[in-house]
Amino acid sequence: MTSLTTDRIIIIGAGLGALYAALKLAPRPVVMISPETLGEGASSAWAQGGVAAAMDAADSPENHARDTVGAGAGTVDPKVADLVTREARDYILDLTSLGTPFDRTEDGAYVLSREAAHSFARVVRVKGDQAGAEIMGALIEQVRETPSIQVLEGSMATVLETTDGRVTGVAIQSADSARSGQIMLHGAAVLLAGGGSGGLYALTTNPPRIRGQVIGMAARAGAKISDAEFVQFHPTAMDVGEDPAPLATEALRGEGAILINKHGERFMTAIHPDAELAPRDVVARAIFAEVQAGNRPMLDTRKVLGERIKDLFPSVAEYCARNGIDPATQPIPVAPAAHYHMGGIATDTSGRASLDGLWVCGEASSTGLHGANRLASNGLLEALVYARICAEDIATHIPETTDAPQLNITYPEGGTAPDETAVATLRRVMTDHVGVVRHADGLKQALRILAQLEQDHGDSPSFLNMCATATLIAASALQREESRGAHERSDFPDALPGPGTRSHTYLTEARALRDQICKENA
């Protein structure tokens, strides 16, 4: 494998965390590894709700932290919740200064939305439901104008090289359908900011390429993984046959939209005191139960919004229009879809992973903020906070330089792309057996199939990364014999007594469990 060495800091990913970290590292030279053109294919750009921050005079960071801990079902690290929420307001002001056109009232105050499990309206939004795209657009413009930042578009990372427990390089290849041979890139430091795992499921709201590769890559290199079993399913993905599924933002329920079934019955009022604004896991399971019963759950915006939905929530209106739905006169079919991975690469409060020389921010990380059930719109906030934390910590660990030549990459031939049939099988297995409601029998079946898929298609490093993350999720879900937050076990329907505990594991341990299950079935 060809090897290149650079004094640039290597950032894997091109979402909110990657962009913000690159800007905060300036003028230190960085190179971003982006599979798509900037702004395309990153989960951040698809985020509809916004950024949670205590901006109202009646609200406070303490309230925000309390809501975060409450939503996390006993497994949130309160110190991390305090750290992130205390600084949230500063990030809104910083994004504003960078050109993000947040929605404002006539007197200049920020428009604030209330979302599930928040005790106050504190979600700062842009153009109703376009926060992610607009924030990304503002940051991309800044990145394009920053000479210290080089972006390798159309490239993806596949393997982390380690020496004596320290990350020393990243293998990269072309991200097109044919793929290329790999180049080993050695840099000053490595920051992983490459998204979550939603695309490991057949029904997801994530961009097509977000399939757990970054988490799997770190796990295969020996990094510790935390809370892998906690996958959040967004309750109101639009059930219209699209892959990925369009999202009917939670802000619609914040505006008063209700959930009904095909009989016109509003079913959330009998399930939780907060009805449609109950924590996401509660709403997701209620909708899933309606789906399983053949009751065709739908989100009804007709009475509360009517025609106004088309101006207030243009993205949702567009999704509806292209699927022949008029949300002013028709309810929107919905189903739970894999949306956000609370678990990931274990990181400390400096953003460092368990492997030396490796930092992580954004959805690929597991900081302890989200616990078993992420509070709505805390995802973008966490990405921003830890992007800055990582940037500052990296700067203290590497020699200061402002001069590094731009990389000139020519990929060799000979790469192997994942087999699309195998990927489709993996995604269906995860949805069928490791989804909204889980059971030991299904989890064991998933692990057996994953072992076979990995054995049959191990020539693709990208697919091995997917299998690694899927195995970690399924194995961790099997070992957590309780229901907590987004993790629901039909064979263990109650939470264990006492305070909740986080899970910590390594891929070697998950594979050992998988191998044991395969032997039992032999």
C-alpha positions in Angstrom: 0.0 0.0 0.0 1.3 3.4 -0.9 2.1 5.7 2.0 2.0 9.5 2.3 3.0 11.6 5.3 1.7 15.1 6.0 1.9 17.6 8.8 -1.8 18.2 8.4 -4.4 17.1 11.0 -6.6 14.4 9.4 -10.3 14.9 9.9 -12.5 12.0 8.9 -16.0 13.3 7.9 -17.6 16.4 6.5 -20.6 17.1 8.8 -21.1 19.8 11.4 -18.4 18.5 13.8 -15.8 18.1 11.1 -16.4 21.6 9.7 -16.5 23.3 13.0 -13.4 21.6 14.3 -11.5 22.5 11.1 -12.4 26.1 11.5 -11.4 26.1 15.2 -8.1 24.5 14.4 -7.2 27.2 11.9 -4.5 28.3 11.1 -3.2 24.9 11.8 -3.4 22.9 8.5 -6.0 20.2 8.3 -7.2 17.8 5.6 -10.8 16.7 5.6 -11.7 13.3 4.2 -15.2 13.8 2.6 -16.9 11.0 0.7 -19.3 13.5 -0.9 -19.1 17.1 -2.1 -19.3 19.3 1.0 -22.9 19.6 2.2 -24.1 16.4 0.5 -24.4 13.1 2.4 -23.8 14.4 5.9 -26.5 13.7 8.6 -26.0 17.3 9.9 -27.3 18.8 6.7 -30.5 16.7 7.1 -31.2 17.8 10.6 -34.6 19.6 10.7 -35.2 20.5 14.3 -32.3 22.8 15.2 -29.9 23.3 18.1 -31.0 23.1 21.7 -29.9 26.0 23.9 -31.4 27.8 26.9 -31.9 31.2 25.2 -35.2 32.2 26.9 -34.8 34.5 30.0 -37.0 32.1 31.9 -34.9 29.1 31.0 -31.5 28.1 32.2 -28.6 25.7 31.4 -29.5 23.9 34.6 -33.0 23.2 33.3 -31.6 22.0 30.0 -29.2 19.7 31.8 -32.0 18.4 33.9 -34.1 17.6 30.9 -31.1 15.9 29.2 -30.5 13.7 32.2 -34.2 12.9 32.5 -34.6 11.9 28.9 -31.5 9.6 29.1 -33.2 7.1 31.4 -30.5 6.9 34.0 -27.4 6.6 31.9 -26.5 10.2 31.2 -23.2 11.4 32.7 -24.4 14.5 34.6 -21.0 16.2 34.4 -21.1 16.0 30.6 -24.7 17.2 30.5 -23.6 20.2 32.6 -20.6 20.9 30.4 -22.5 20.8 27.1 -25.6 22.7 28.2 -23.7 25.4 30.1 -22.0 26.6 26.9 -24.9 26.1 24.4 -25.8 29.8 24.2 -22.3 30.7 23.2 -22.5 28.3 20.2 -25.7 29.9 19.0 -24.0 33.3 19.1 -20.9 32.0 17.4 -22.9 30.3 14.6 -24.8 33.6 14.2 -21.5 35.5 13.8 -20.5 32.9 11.1 -23.5 33.7 9.1 -26.2 31.2 10.2 -29.6 32.9 9.5 -31.5 31.7 12.6 -35.2 32.5 12.7 -35.9 35.8 14.6 -38.9 37.5 16.0 -39.8 41.1 15.0 -37.8 42.4 18.0 -34.7 40.4 17.1 -35.1 37.5 19.6 -34.4 34.0 18.5 -37.5 31.9 17.5 -37.6 29.0 19.9 -39.5 25.7 19.4 -40.4 23.1 22.0 -39.6 19.5 21.2 -40.1 16.2 23.0 -39.0 16.0 26.7 -37.9 19.6 26.8 -39.5 21.6 29.7 -39.1 24.9 27.7 -39.1 26.0 24.1 -35.4 26.1 23.5 -34.7 24.7 20.0 -33.2 27.4 17.9 -34.2 26.9 14.2 -33.7 28.1 10.7 -36.5 28.5 8.2 -38.7 26.3 10.2 -37.2 22.9 9.4 -33.9 23.6 7.6 -31.5 24.2 10.5 -29.0 21.6 9.6 -28.7 22.6 5.9 -28.5 26.3 6.7 -25.9 25.9 9.5 -23.9 23.6 7.3 -24.1 26.1 4.4 -22.7 28.9 6.6 -19.8 26.8 7.8 -19.0 25.4 4.4 -18.7 29.0 3.1 -16.2 29.7 5.9 -14.3 26.5 5.2 -14.0 27.3 1.5 -12.4 30.6 2.4 -10.0 29.3 5.0 -6.6 28.5 3.4 -5.4 26.1 6.1 -8.2 23.7 5.3 -7.9 21.2 2.4 -10.9 19.0 1.6 -10.4 15.7 -0.3 -13.9 15.3 -1.7 -14.8 11.9 -3.1 -12.5 10.1 -0.6 -13.4 7.9 2.3 -11.4 6.3 5.2 -11.5 2.6 5.7 -8.8 1.4 8.2 -7.0 3.0 11.1 -3.3 2.0 11.4 -2.1 1.5 15.0 1.4 1.0 16.5 1.6 0.1 20.2 -1.9 1.3 20.9 -1.5 4.6 19.1 -3.2 5.6 15.9 -0.5 6.4 13.3 -2.3 6.4 10.0 -5.6 6.2 8.1 -6.1 4.2 4.9 -8.2 6.1 2.4 -9.7 5.3 -1.0 -12.0 6.8 -3.6 -15.6 6.8 -2.5 -17.2 6.1 -5.9 -19.1 2.9 -6.6 -16.0 1.2 -8.1 -13.7 2.2 -5.2 -10.0 2.3 -5.7 -6.9 0.8 -4.1 -5.9 2.3 -0.7 -3.4 4.9 0.3 -2.1 5.0 3.9 -2.1 8.6 5.1 0.1 9.5 8.1 -0.8 12.9 9.7 -0.2 14.9 12.8 -3.4 13.7 14.5 -6.6 12.0 13.6 -10.1 13.3 14.4 -13.1 11.0 13.6 -16.2 13.1 12.8 -17.9 10.8 10.3 -21.4 10.2 11.5 -23.5 7.4 13.0 -25.1 4.1 12.1 -28.7 4.7 11.0 -28.1 3.3 7.5 -27.3 -0.1 9.0 -31.1 -0.4 9.2 -33.5 -0.9 6.2 -35.7 2.0 7.4 -33.6 5.1 8.3 -33.7 8.8 8.1 -29.9 9.0 7.6 -28.1 9.8 4.3 -27.3 6.6 2.3 -23.6 6.4 3.2 -24.0 6.7 7.0 -23.7 3.0 7.9 -21.5 2.8 10.9 -18.2 2.7 9.0 -16.4 5.2 11.3 -17.4 3.5 14.5 -16.5 0.1 13.0 -13.2 1.4 11.8 -12.2 2.5 15.3 -13.6 -0.7 16.8 -11.5 -2.8 14.4 -8.4 -0.9 15.5 -9.1 -1.7 19.1 -11.0 1.4 20.4 -13.4 1.0 23.3 -17.1 1.3 22.4 -19.8 2.5 24.8 -23.6 2.3 24.8 -23.7 0.6 21.4 -27.1 -0.9 22.0 -28.8 2.5 22.3 -30.1 3.4 18.8 -32.7 6.1 18.6 -35.6 5.5 16.3 -37.3 8.7 15.2 -41.0 8.2 15.7 -42.2 10.1 12.6 -40.3 9.1 9.6 -42.6 9.4 6.6 -43.8 5.9 5.6 -43.8 6.5 1.8 -41.4 3.8 0.5 -38.4 6.1 0.1 -34.9 5.0 1.2 -33.8 7.0 3.2 -37.2 7.9 4.6 -38.0 11.6 4.7 -38.4 13.0 8.2 -41.6 14.7 9.6 -39.7 16.9 12.1 -40.6 16.7 15.8 -41.3 20.4 15.6 -44.6 19.6 14.0 -45.7 17.9 17.2 -44.3 20.9 19.1 -46.7 23.0 17.1 -49.6 20.8 18.1 -49.8 18.1 15.4 -51.3 14.8 16.7 -50.8 11.1 16.0 -53.8 9.2 14.8 -54.3 5.7 13.2 -56.4 4.7 10.2 -59.5 4.7 12.4 -59.0 8.4 13.2 -58.1 7.5 16.9 -55.6 9.6 18.7 -53.6 7.0 20.5 -50.8 8.8 22.4 -53.1 10.4 25.1 -53.7 6.9 26.6 -50.0 6.1 26.7 -48.1 9.1 28.2 -49.1 12.3 30.0 -47.2 14.3 27.5 -49.0 12.5 24.6 -47.2 13.4 21.3 -44.4 15.2 23.2 -43.4 12.2 25.3 -39.8 11.0 25.0 -38.9 9.7 21.6 -38.6 6.1 22.7 -42.1 6.1 24.1 -43.6 7.6 20.9 -41.6 5.3 18.7 -42.8 2.2 20.4 -46.4 3.4 20.4 -46.2 4.0 16.6 -44.5 0.7 16.1 -47.3 -1.1 17.9 -49.8 0.6 15.6 -47.8 -0.5 12.6 -47.6 -4.1 13.9 -51.4 -4.1 14.5 -52.0 -2.9 10.9 -53.5 0.4 12.1 -51.5 2.6 9.7 -50.3 5.4 12.1 -50.3 9.0 10.7 -49.3 12.5 11.8 -52.2 14.9 11.5 -51.3 18.6 11.0 -54.6 19.6 9.3 -56.3 21.3 12.2 -53.3 22.9 13.9 -51.4 24.1 10.8 -53.5 23.6 7.7 -52.0 25.5 4.7 -49.5 27.2 7.0 -47.4 24.0 7.0 -46.2 24.8 3.5 -44.6 28.1 4.6 -43.5 27.1 8.1 -42.1 23.7 7.2 -41.1 23.8 3.5 -39.0 20.6 3.6 -41.9 18.5 5.0 -44.2 20.1 2.5 -41.8 19.2 -0.3 -41.5 15.6 0.9 -45.3 15.3 1.0 -45.8 16.9 -2.4 -43.5 14.4 -4.2 -45.4 11.5 -2.6 -48.8 12.9 -3.6 -49.8 14.0 0.0 -51.3 17.4 0.8 -50.6 17.8 4.5 -53.2 20.6 4.7 -55.9 18.2 3.9 -54.4 14.7 4.5 -52.6 13.1 7.5 -49.0 12.0 6.8 -48.2 8.2 7.1 -45.4 7.6 9.6 -43.3 4.8 11.0 -40.2 4.6 13.3 -36.9 4.7 11.5 -33.3 4.4 12.8 -32.3 8.0 13.3 -29.4 8.6 15.8 -26.9 6.3 17.5 -26.4 7.4 21.1 -23.6 4.9 21.4 -20.3 4.9 19.7 -16.5 5.4 20.3 -16.0 6.0 24.0 -14.5 9.5 24.5 -13.5 11.5 27.6 -14.3 15.1 28.3 -11.3 16.1 26.1 -12.7 14.2 23.2 -10.0 11.5 23.3 -10.7 7.9 22.4 -9.1 5.0 24.3 -6.4 4.8 21.5 -3.7 7.4 21.7 -3.6 9.9 18.9 -7.3 9.6 18.2 -10.1 12.1 18.9 -13.8 11.8 18.2 -16.7 14.2 18.0 -20.3 14.1 16.7 -22.5 11.1 16.3 -19.6 8.6 16.0 -18.7 9.4 19.6 -20.2 8.2 22.9 -19.5 11.1 25.4 -22.2 10.2 28.0 -24.4 13.1 27.0 -27.3 11.1 25.5 -27.6 8.1 27.7 -30.2 5.6 26.7 -32.4 8.2 24.8 -31.1 11.4 23.3 -33.0 14.6 24.1 -34.3 16.2 20.9 -31.9 18.6 19.1 -29.0 17.9 21.5 -27.1 16.1 18.6 -26.0 19.2 16.7 -25.2 20.9 20.0 -23.0 18.0 21.2 -21.2 18.0 17.8 -20.4 21.7 18.1 -19.2 21.5 21.7 -17.0 18.5 21.2 -15.6 19.8 17.9 -14.2 22.8 19.7 -13.0 20.6 22.7 -11.3 18.2 20.3 -9.7 21.1 18.3 -8.3 22.7 21.5 -7.0 19.4 22.9 -5.4 18.4 19.6 -3.6 21.8 19.5 -2.0 21.1 22.8 -0.7 17.7 21.7 1.0 18.4 18.4 3.8 20.8 17.4 2.5 24.2 16.2 2.7 24.7 12.5 0.9 26.8 10.0 2.7 25.4 6.9 1.9 22.1 5.2 1.8 21.5 1.5 -1.6 20.5 0.0 -1.8 16.8 -0.6 -1.9 15.6 -4.2 -3.7 12.2 -4.2 -3.8 9.8 -7.0 -5.5 6.6 -6.1 -4.2 3.2 -7.4 -6.5 0.7 -9.0 -7.7 -2.5 -7.3 -10.2 -1.6 -4.6 -13.2 -3.7 -3.5 -16.6 -2.1 -3.0 -19.2 -3.7 -0.6 -21.5 -6.2 -2.3 -24.9 -4.4 -2.4 -26.9 -7.6 -1.9 -24.9 -8.3 1.2 -25.5 -4.7 2.5 -29.2 -5.1 1.8 -29.2 -8.4 3.8 -27.4 -6.8 6.7 -29.9 -3.8 6.8 -32.9 -6.1 6.7 -31.5 -8.3 9.5 -30.9 -5.2 11.7 -34.4 -3.9 11.2 -36.0 -7.3 11.7 -34.0 -8.4 14.8 -32.2 -5.4 16.3 -34.9 -2.8 15.8 -37.5 -0.9 17.9 -38.4 -4.0 20.0 -35.8 -6.8 20.6 -35.7 -10.3 21.9 -32.9 -12.7 22.7 -33.8 -15.2 19.9 -33.8 -12.5 17.3 -30.6 -10.9 18.5 -28.8 -14.3 18.4 -30.2 -14.9 14.9 -28.8 -11.5 13.8 -25.4 -12.3 15.2 -25.3 -15.6 13.4 -26.2 -14.0 10.1 -23.7 -11.2 10.6 -20.9 -13.7 11.2 -21.8 -15.4 7.9 -21.9 -12.1 6.0 -18.5 -11.1 7.4 -17.0 -14.4 6.4 -18.4 -14.3 2.9 -17.7 -10.6 2.1 -14.5 -9.9 4.1 -12.6 -8.6 1.1 -14.3 -5.1 1.5 -12.9 -3.1 4.4 -15.9 -0.8 4.2 -18.3 -3.7 4.6 -16.2 -5.1 7.5 -16.6 -1.8 9.2 -20.4 -2.0 8.8 -20.4 -5.6 10.2 -18.3 -4.6 13.1 -20.7 -1.8 14.2 -23.8 -4.0 13.6 -22.2 -6.8 15.7 -21.4 -4.4 18.5 -25.0 -3.1 18.5 -26.5 -6.6 18.5 -24.1 -8.1 21.1 -24.6 -5.2 23.4 -28.4 -5.4 23.0 -28.2 -9.1 23.9 -26.2 -8.5 27.0 -28.4 -5.7 28.3 -31.2 -7.8 29.8 -33.6 -5.0 30.6 -35.6 -2.3 28.8 -34.2 1.2 29.2 -34.7 4.2 27.0 -34.5 3.4 23.3 -33.5 -0.2 24.1 -36.6 -2.3 24.5 -36.5 -6.1 25.2 -39.8 -7.9 24.9 -38.3 -10.7 27.0 -37.1 -8.2 29.7 -39.8 -5.5 29.6 -38.7 -3.8 32.9 -35.7 -1.7 33.8 -33.3 -3.2 36.3 -33.7 -1.7 39.8 -31.4 1.1 40.9 -29.5 3.7 38.8 -28.8 2.8 35.2 -25.4 1.8 34.0 -23.6 2.5 30.8 -22.1 -0.4 28.7 -18.5 -0.6 27.6 -17.1 -3.2 25.3 -14.5 -4.0 22.6 -15.1 -5.6 19.3 -13.0 -8.6 20.4 -15.6 -9.2 23.2 -18.6 -8.8 20.9 -17.1 -11.2 18.4 -16.3 -13.7 21.1 -20.0 -13.6 22.1 -21.0 -14.0 18.5 -18.7 -17.0 18.0 -20.1 -18.6 21.1 -23.7 -18.3 19.8 -22.6 -19.7 16.4 -21.1 -22.7 18.1 -24.2 -23.3 20.1 -26.2 -23.4 16.9 -23.7 -25.7 15.0 
